Amino acid sequence: MAIELYWGSGSPFAWRVMLTLEVKGLPYESKLLEFSKGEHKAPAYLQLNPRGKVPTLKDGAFVLYESLAIMSYLDRKYPDPPLFGKSPEEAGLIWRALAECESYVVTAGDKVVRPIFFGKGLDKVEEIQQAAQTLRHELKMIDERLADSHWLVGDKISAADIGVFPLVQLLLRAASKEAARPFNLGLLPLAQTFPNVAKWVQRVEALPNYQRTYPPHWRQ
Ligand SMILES: N[C@@H](CCC(=O)N[C@@H](CS)C(=O)NCC(=O)O)C(=O)O
């Protein structure tokens, strides 16, 4: 039975899972949920994921939500190519990058991205600027890590890159919006602010089938 992926356009967490599936060359059935129609809160979907969030993966009878859990599951079940490291040291560094992303980038990113995309809370200028400072600090650390390596951990793409990349793309998209202008987020132009991150973004964008994972509503 085919793998089914329930996702939403522009969700960085769903994007992680799509990239994982594509990098592993796994065929899957796309179940795109429309947030605007509340499809992620429909009773049938809540049976799969009681949190009413995306992504959710269904592989035969097995259902799993939480993007990092799904990535880890897919890697154990379909190990080629391995994405969670070839040694204990690589595995540790990959999980550290993912944990740092969840602890700092996701949390601060939400405070910046949400007001810019949805227009609510734009008056919390100090909070947005503090969060932007955290994001610049995190991006600087990532930029330094990428100074002499093509990928965040080891010499090949790993779950660290796949986990962090969609969040970076989301931040860049938010930073490019008109509503971001008054906040001087200090993220763009990326090639000047974080040149190694800019090259890494291009590297991920050059992956085969990357375009299939690109959020459809971002093209409009
Ligand atoms: N920790 C979760 C986060 C999932 C998440 O927050 N998804 C958002 C989209 S980016 C969502 O579905 N939001 C809908 C809602 O909360 O109603 C994961 O990694 O899968």
The ligand as an ORCA input file, in Angstrom:
! r2SCAN-3c Opt
* xyz 0 1
  N       5.709     19.904     15.911
  C       4.833     19.684     14.794
  C       4.345     21.027     14.276
  C       3.240     20.881     13.258
  C       2.569     22.232     12.995
  O       2.597     23.140     13.814
  N       1.920     22.339     11.824
  C       1.194     23.553     11.489
  C       1.490     24.008     10.080
  S       3.079     24.698      9.954
  C      -0.302     23.258     11.547
  O      -0.736     22.230     11.098
  N      -1.078     24.214     12.084
  C      -2.488     24.121     12.080
  C      -3.079     24.389     13.435
  O      -2.335     24.417     14.425
  O      -4.279     24.555     13.481
  C       5.592     18.893     13.704
  O       6.831     18.983     13.690
  O       4.970     18.171     12.914
*
